[in-house]
Amino acid sequence: MNTEPQRHPARRAALAAVLLAGTSLGGYALGHNAWADDVTPVNPPGAQLQPHALPDFTNLVTQVKPAVVSITTKFRATPAALEEEQDGDAGPQQGQMPQLPFPFNQMIPHGQQQQERAVEARGSGFIIDANGTIVTNNHVVKNARSVSVTLDDGTVLPAKVIGTDPRTDIAVLKVDSPKPLPFIQLGNSRDVKPGEWVVAMGNPFGLGGTVTAGIVSAVSRDIGEGPYDQFIQIDAPINQGNSGGPLFTQDGKVIGMNTAILSPSGGSIGIGFAIPSDMIRTVTAQLEHGGKVTRGYVGVEAQSITPTTAQALHLKQNGGALLAGVQPDSPAADAGLQPGDVIQAVNGTKIADPRDLAVNVAGIQPGQEAHLTVLHDGQSKEVTVKVGSLPNEQTASNDSQSGSGEHRERLGLALAPLSPDARNQLDVPDSVKGALVQGVQPGSPAEAAGLQPGDVIVGVGTHAVSSPGEAAKAMRSAMGGSDHALALRVIRNGQPVFVGVNLDQANQG
C-alpha cells in the first residue's frame, strides 16, 4: 500500500524520446588540428585527470538509513469519495504532471460495509531531532484519522500531526519514544549545484528503506504547483510512496524532500522534484512553534511582463512583476502602489517575475517594513510598505495570463455599458466601473491577443476608464502615437490582468 501524490500539470508541452545513433567522426582526429587556430575548446576543470570511479554510497546509506521512516495513514472514505479520488488518479496524459495524489493500494478489511471503507496508505518521512520530530509531505497525511510511523528497526509508533502547510506541501509529525531517536540534519539547499550526486531514500510501492541515486538536474524549478515553487529537479528514480523521503548529498545532509514526479505512466522516468531544505527549515520551525505558517502579505496581484506589454507600457526591460491589481485597504494600497507599477526589487533583492515577488514577500515577517524598488510611469522610485499577514487561502502574488483588447475597427472590439443584467450574469460588483467587451471581431488584433466577450475593460495603460466612451477615447489617444502596442487593464472572472495588444498582429487563417 503506497500513496504518493503527483503534482499539478507542469507547464511543458510534451515528453519526447530521442535516440542518438552512433556518430562516425569521418576521419577527423580529436586533437588540436580539429579546431580552427583561433578557437579554444572548452576544457572543464579536472579534465586532464584520470576518470574517477562512480561514488560508493555504502557508508552514507548505513549512517542515514535509521533516520528514515515509513508513514502509514488511515482514513475512512465513502465509495463516492473513493471513486472521485480514483478518477483523479486516472492515468496521466502524456507529458503532463499527474494530478495529486498518487494512486495507492487499499486495504479493505473482510466484511467491511460498502457504505464506508477503511483505507490505508503509505508514504515516507525522516526524523530531524532526537525527540521524535518528523518531516513529511502534507499530502501524505492529509485528511488522516490516524497516523503511525514505522522506524527502520521495525518499531511502530503512533504519530501526532503538529502542523501542515498545504502551500508548500510540508507537514511536521511527532512521535514519543522511550529512547532518543537517530536523526539527520538539514543542509543548505542554496549551495546545491546541477550535476552533483544525490541519494534519495523512502518507501516506494510499500518497499521500505529503498535507496536510489542520481544527479541534480536543475534547481529553483517552477512546475506550476503554486506561487512558492522552487523545486530541486533530480534524475534519481522516485516512485509512488517516495513522497516525504529525504534527498541527501554525499556528506549526509538533507538538501531536499522528495515530493513529485513528471511521468506519463505513474512511474519514474527520471524527472523528480524535491522541496529544498532551506524552505523545509523555515516552514518546519514555524509549524513546530505555532502549528501554522505565517507569511508576509502586501495585497497585490501581479503578472509577468510580455514583450508586447513592455512595449505598450514603455518598459525598457521585461524583468519585474507587473501589478495588475492592488487590493483595497491593503498594505500596498496604503503605500500608494497602483496597477501598472512594476516591482523590480524587494529589500535589494532583484525581482525577475511574480514568483520571485511572492517568495520574497512571503519571507518577510508581518509587521516589518519592506523596501520596494518600483517603476511608476517610467520613473524608478523607492516605496516602503508595512507588511501584513497573508490571509487564509490568498497568495502574495498571482501570475495571471495575458489576453488583449482593442477598439472598434482597428482593434476589433465592440464595447457596451455595464448594465445591471450584465453585472448579475458576470458577477461584477457595483463598485467596478468600465466598459464591457460585447464582441470580438474574428482575425482582429483583439482576438489574437485573447480578449473575450464578457471581459470588462477598466483601464487603458495606467489610466482608469469608467464607461465605453472613456475607454474608446483613451484607446484612440493611446493609438495616436508611434507605438504599435496597447495595454488594457481587464477584469476577467473576477481577476484583474494587464493585456498587451500588438496593433500590427492578427490571427492568421
C-alpha positions in Angstrom: 0.0 0.0 0.0 1.5 3.2 -1.0 0.5 6.7 -1.6 2.3 9.3 -3.5 0.7 12.4 -4.9 2.0 13.7 -8.2 1.7 17.4 -8.7 -0.4 19.6 -10.9 0.5 19.6 -14.6 3.9 21.0 -15.2 3.8 23.7 -17.9 5.7 21.6 -20.5 4.3 20.7 -24.0 5.3 17.0 -24.3 7.8 14.3 -23.4 9.9 13.0 -26.3 12.3 10.1 -26.5 15.4 10.9 -28.6 17.7 8.2 -29.9 21.2 9.2 -30.8 22.7 6.9 -33.4 26.4 6.2 -33.2 28.2 9.0 -35.0 31.2 8.5 -37.1 33.9 11.2 -37.0 34.7 10.7 -40.6 38.4 10.9 -40.5 38.7 13.7 -38.0 41.1 13.3 -35.2 40.1 14.7 -31.8 43.0 17.0 -31.2 44.3 20.5 -31.8 44.0 20.0 -35.6 40.2 19.5 -35.3 39.8 23.2 -34.3 40.4 26.4 -36.0 43.5 28.2 -34.9 41.6 31.0 -33.1 39.2 28.7 -31.3 40.0 27.1 -27.9 38.0 24.0 -26.9 36.1 24.1 -23.6 38.3 22.3 -21.0 36.4 21.6 -17.8 38.4 21.7 -14.5 39.9 18.3 -13.9 39.5 17.1 -17.5 43.2 16.1 -17.6 42.8 13.9 -14.5 42.2 10.2 -14.7 38.5 9.4 -14.7 37.1 8.8 -11.2 35.2 5.7 -10.3 31.5 6.1 -9.6 30.8 7.1 -6.0 30.2 4.4 -3.4 27.2 5.3 -1.2 27.5 2.3 1.2 28.7 4.2 4.3 26.3 7.1 3.7 23.3 4.9 3.5 24.4 3.0 6.6 24.6 6.2 8.6 21.4 7.9 7.5 19.0 4.9 6.9 18.0 4.6 10.6 16.5 8.2 10.5 14.3 7.4 7.5 10.8 6.2 8.4 7.7 4.8 6.7 4.4 6.6 7.4 1.1 4.8 7.4 -2.1 6.9 7.2 -5.5 5.5 7.9 -8.7 7.2 7.0 -12.3 6.4 6.0 -13.9 7.2 2.7 -17.3 6.5 1.2 -17.5 4.7 -2.2 -18.4 8.1 -3.8 -15.3 9.7 -2.3 -13.1 6.8 -3.3 -14.5 6.9 -6.9 -13.8 10.6 -7.1 -10.3 10.0 -5.7 -9.6 7.2 -8.2 -10.9 9.3 -11.1 -8.4 12.0 -10.2 -5.7 9.3 -10.2 -6.5 8.1 -13.6 -3.5 7.6 -15.9 -1.9 11.0 -16.5 -1.8 12.4 -20.0 1.5 12.1 -22.0 3.9 14.7 -20.9 1.9 16.1 -18.1 2.3 16.1 -14.3 -0.3 13.7 -12.9 -2.9 15.1 -10.5 -2.5 14.7 -6.8 -2.4 12.3 -5.1 -0.5 9.3 -6.4 -2.6 6.2 -6.8 -2.5 3.9 -3.7 -3.3 0.3 -2.9 -6.2 -0.1 -0.5 -6.6 -2.5 2.4 -10.3 -3.3 2.9 -11.0 -5.5 6.0 -13.0 -8.6 5.2 -16.8 -7.9 5.6 -16.4 -4.1 5.7 -19.7 -2.4 4.7 -19.7 -0.7 1.3 -21.1 2.5 2.8 -17.8 3.4 4.4 -14.5 1.7 3.7 -11.2 1.9 5.7 -8.3 2.9 3.6 -4.7 2.7 4.4 -1.9 4.4 2.5 1.8 4.8 3.0 4.5 7.5 2.4 7.9 8.4 3.7 9.4 10.8 6.2 12.6 11.5 8.1 13.5 12.3 11.7 15.1 15.7 12.3 15.8 15.6 16.1 16.3 13.0 18.8 12.9 13.9 20.4 11.0 12.4 17.5 10.1 15.3 15.3 9.5 14.0 11.7 9.1 15.9 8.5 7.0 14.6 5.6 4.6 15.9 2.9 1.3 17.4 3.7 -0.3 15.2 1.1 0.9 12.1 2.9 -1.1 12.9 6.0 -3.9 14.9 4.5 -7.4 14.0 5.9 -5.9 11.3 8.1 -7.9 9.8 11.0 -4.7 8.3 12.4 -1.0 8.2 11.5 1.7 5.8 12.6 5.4 5.7 11.9 7.5 2.6 11.3 11.1 3.0 12.2 14.0 1.3 10.4 14.2 -1.4 13.1 10.5 -2.3 12.7 9.2 -0.4 15.7 5.8 1.1 15.1 4.8 4.3 16.9 1.7 6.4 16.8 2.3 9.9 15.4 0.6 13.2 16.1 0.3 15.8 13.3 1.9 19.0 14.8 1.1 21.2 11.8 0.7 21.2 8.0 1.3 23.8 5.3 -0.6 23.0 2.0 1.0 25.8 0.1 4.5 24.2 0.3 3.2 20.6 0.9 5.1 20.3 4.2 3.9 18.6 7.4 5.5 18.0 10.8 4.7 14.9 12.9 5.8 14.0 16.5 6.3 10.5 18.0 7.1 9.6 21.6 9.9 7.1 22.1 11.4 5.7 25.3 14.9 6.4 24.0 16.5 9.1 21.8 16.0 8.5 18.1 18.6 8.7 15.3 18.1 11.9 13.3 19.6 13.7 10.3 20.4 17.3 9.7 19.1 19.7 7.1 21.8 21.1 4.8 21.8 24.3 2.8 19.9 23.8 -0.5 21.2 27.2 -1.7 24.6 25.6 -2.2 23.2 22.8 -4.4 24.5 22.8 -8.0 23.3 20.9 -11.1 25.5 17.9 -11.8 26.2 16.8 -8.2 25.4 13.4 -6.9 22.4 12.9 -4.7 20.8 9.9 -2.9 17.0 9.5 -2.4 15.5 7.3 0.3 12.0 6.3 1.0 9.2 3.7 0.8 8.3 3.3 -2.9 5.4 1.0 -3.6 5.5 0.0 0.1 9.1 -1.3 -0.1 10.6 0.3 3.0 14.2 1.5 3.1 14.8 1.8 -0.6 17.8 3.8 -1.9 18.2 5.4 -5.4 20.9 7.7 -6.7 21.4 10.2 -9.4 22.4 13.8 -10.0 20.8 17.2 -9.6 19.3 18.1 -13.0 18.2 21.7 -12.2 17.4 24.0 -9.2 14.7 26.5 -8.5 12.3 24.7 -10.8 8.8 26.1 -11.2 6.3 23.2 -12.0 3.2 25.3 -11.7 2.1 23.9 -8.3 2.0 27.2 -6.5 3.5 30.7 -6.0 6.4 29.3 -3.9 7.7 26.7 -6.3 11.5 26.3 -6.0 11.9 22.6 -6.6 15.2 20.8 -7.0 14.9 18.6 -10.1 16.7 15.2 -9.9 17.1 12.1 -12.1 17.3 9.7 -9.1 14.3 7.3 -9.5 11.3 8.5 -7.5 8.1 6.4 -7.4 4.8 6.1 -5.6 5.4 6.1 -1.9 8.6 8.1 -2.0 6.8 11.3 -1.0 8.2 12.8 2.1 11.5 10.9 1.9 14.8 12.7 2.2 17.3 13.7 -0.6 20.9 13.6 0.5 24.2 14.9 -0.7 27.4 12.9 -0.3 28.1 14.5 3.1 24.9 13.1 4.6 23.0 16.3 4.8 19.4 16.6 3.7 19.1 19.1 0.9 15.5 18.2 -0.2 12.3 16.2 0.4 11.1 14.1 -2.5 7.6 15.3 -3.5 6.6 15.0 -7.1 7.5 13.4 -10.4 6.8 14.1 -14.0 5.5 11.0 -15.7 3.1 9.8 -18.3 2.7 6.4 -16.7 2.8 7.0 -12.9 6.3 5.5 -12.6 9.7 7.2 -12.6 11.1 8.3 -16.0 14.0 10.2 -14.3 12.3 13.5 -13.7 11.7 14.0 -10.0 11.2 17.1 -7.8 12.2 17.8 -4.2 11.3 20.6 -1.9 14.6 22.5 -1.0 15.9 22.1 2.6 16.0 25.9 3.1 12.3 26.1 2.6 11.8 23.0 4.8 13.8 24.6 7.6 11.8 27.8 7.6 8.4 26.2 7.4 9.1 23.4 9.9 10.3 25.9 12.5 7.0 27.8 12.3 4.9 24.6 12.4 6.8 23.3 15.4 6.3 26.5 17.4 2.8 27.6 16.3 1.2 24.8 14.3 0.8 27.1 11.3 2.9 29.2 8.9 2.6 33.0 8.9 3.6 34.7 5.6 4.1 38.3 4.6 1.4 39.9 2.6 1.1 43.3 0.7 -2.1 42.8 -1.2 -1.2 42.8 -4.9 -2.0 40.7 -7.9 0.9 40.5 -10.3 1.7 39.1 -13.7 4.8 38.5 -15.9 5.7 41.2 -18.4 5.4 40.0 -22.0 7.3 41.9 -24.8 4.1 43.4 -26.1 3.1 44.6 -22.6 6.6 46.0 -22.1 6.2 47.9 -25.4 2.7 49.2 -24.5 3.8 50.4 -21.1 7.1 51.8 -22.3 9.2 49.4 -20.2 12.8 49.1 -21.2 13.1 45.6 -19.8 10.8 42.6 -19.3 12.0 41.8 -15.8 9.9 42.5 -12.7 6.4 41.9 -11.5 3.7 44.0 -13.2 0.9 44.9 -10.8 -2.5 44.0 -12.4 -4.4 44.8 -9.3 -4.0 46.3 -5.8 -6.4 45.1 -3.2 -8.4 47.9 -1.3 -7.3 48.7 2.2 -4.1 46.5 1.8 -0.6 47.4 2.8 0.2 48.0 -0.9 -2.8 50.4 -1.3 -1.8 52.3 1.9 1.7 52.7 0.4 0.3 54.2 -2.8 1.1 51.3 -5.2 -1.1 51.3 -8.3 -1.9 49.0 -11.2 0.7 49.4 -13.8 3.5 49.7 -11.4 6.4 47.3 -11.8 8.1 45.9 -8.7 11.8 45.5 -9.6 13.3 44.7 -6.2 12.3 43.8 -2.6 14.8 44.8 0.1 17.5 45.0 -2.5 16.8 41.6 -4.0 16.1 41.7 -7.7 12.6 40.5 -8.7 12.5 38.7 -12.1 8.9 37.6 -12.1 5.8 37.3 -9.9 7.1 34.1 -8.3 10.1 36.0 -7.1 7.8 38.6 -5.6 5.7 36.0 -3.9 8.6 34.2 -2.4 10.4 37.4 -1.1 7.2 39.0 0.3 6.2 35.7 2.0 9.6 35.5 3.7 9.1 38.9 5.5 7.6 38.8 8.9 4.3 40.6 9.3 4.8 44.0 10.9 8.2 44.5 9.4 8.8 47.0 6.6 9.7 46.1 3.0 11.6 48.4 0.8 10.4 48.1 -2.8 12.1 49.5 -5.9 9.1 50.4 -8.1 8.9 51.6 -11.7 6.0 54.1 -11.9 5.1 55.8 -15.1 8.6 55.1 -16.4 10.3 56.5 -13.3 12.1 54.4 -10.7 11.2 55.2 -7.1 11.6 53.6 -3.6 8.4 52.7 -1.7 8.2 51.5 1.9 5.4 49.0 2.7 4.5 47.8 6.1 4.0 44.1 5.5 0.8 42.4 6.8 -0.1 38.8 7.4 -1.2 36.7 4.5 -5.0 35.9 4.9 -6.2 32.4 4.5 -6.1 30.9 1.0 -4.6 34.0 -0.5 -1.2 34.4 -2.1 1.1 37.3 -2.2 1.2 37.2 -6.0 -0.7 35.5 -8.8 0.9 35.2 -12.2 -2.0 36.0 -14.4 -2.0 35.2 -18.0 -2.3 37.9 -20.6 -5.1 38.3 -23.1 -5.7 41.6 -25.0 -8.1 44.0 -26.5 -8.6 46.9 -29.0 -11.2 49.4 -30.0 -13.7 49.3 -32.9 -12.4 48.7 -36.4 -8.6 48.7 -35.8 -8.8 46.7 -32.6 -11.8 44.6 -33.5 -13.8 45.3 -30.3 -17.4 46.1 -29.7 -17.9 47.8 -26.3 -21.1 48.2 -24.2 -22.0 49.7 -20.9 -22.1 47.5 -17.7 -25.8 47.1 -17.4 -27.4 45.6 -14.2 -28.2 42.4 -16.1 -24.6 42.1 -17.3 -23.3 42.7 -13.8 -25.5 39.9 -12.5 -24.5 37.5 -15.2 -20.8 38.2 -14.9 -20.9 38.7 -11.1 -19.3 42.2 -11.4 -19.7 44.3 -8.3 -21.3 47.7 -8.5 -18.0 49.3 -7.4 -16.4 48.2 -10.7 -16.6 50.8 -13.4 -15.6 50.2 -17.0 -16.6 49.0 -20.5 -18.0 45.6 -21.3 -16.5 43.7 -24.2 -19.6 42.7 -26.1 -17.9 41.3 -29.2 -14.6 40.5 -30.7 -14.0 40.5 -34.5 -12.5 37.3 -35.9 -9.0 37.7 -37.1 -8.6 41.1 -35.4 -5.7 42.1 -33.1 -8.2 41.8 -30.2 -8.8 38.1 -31.0 -5.1 37.5 -31.5 -4.5 39.0 -28.1 -7.1 36.8 -26.4 -9.8 39.3 -25.5 -13.2 37.6 -25.0 -16.8 38.7 -24.7 -17.5 39.2 -21.0 -14.2 40.9 -20.3 -14.5 44.2 -18.6 -12.0 46.9 -19.6 -11.3 49.1 -16.5 -8.2 50.9 -17.6 -6.1 51.8 -20.7 -2.4 51.9 -19.8 -2.3 53.3 -16.2 -5.4 55.4 -16.6 -8.8 54.2 -15.3 -11.9 54.3 -17.5 -15.5 54.0 -16.3 -17.5 53.8 -19.5 -17.3 52.7 -23.1 -16.9 56.3 -24.2 -14.0 56.9 -21.9 -12.4 53.6 -23.0 -12.8 54.5 -26.6 -11.3 57.9 -26.1 -8.4 56.6 -24.1 -7.7 53.9 -26.7 -7.8 56.4 -29.6 -5.4 58.6 -27.7 -3.0 55.8 -26.9 -3.1 54.6 -30.6 -2.4 58.1 -31.9 1.3 57.9 -31.0 4.1 55.9 -32.7 3.6 52.9 -30.5 2.3 49.7 -32.1 1.1 48.2 -28.8 -1.7 49.0 -26.4 -2.0 48.0 -22.7 -5.5 47.3 -21.4 -6.4 46.5 -17.8 -9.2 43.9 -17.8 -11.3 42.2 -15.2 -11.8 38.5 -16.2 -13.5 36.0 -13.9 -13.2 38.5 -11.1 -9.4 38.8 -11.5 -7.5 41.9 -12.9 -5.0 41.4 -15.6 -3.0 43.7 -17.9 -3.4 42.7 -21.6 -0.7 43.8 -24.0 -2.2 44.2 -27.5 0.0 44.2 -30.6 -1.8 46.6 -33.0 0.0 45.0 -36.0 -0.9 41.5 -35.1 -3.9 39.5 -36.1 -4.8 35.8 -36.2 -3.8 34.1 -39.4 -6.2 31.6 -41.1 
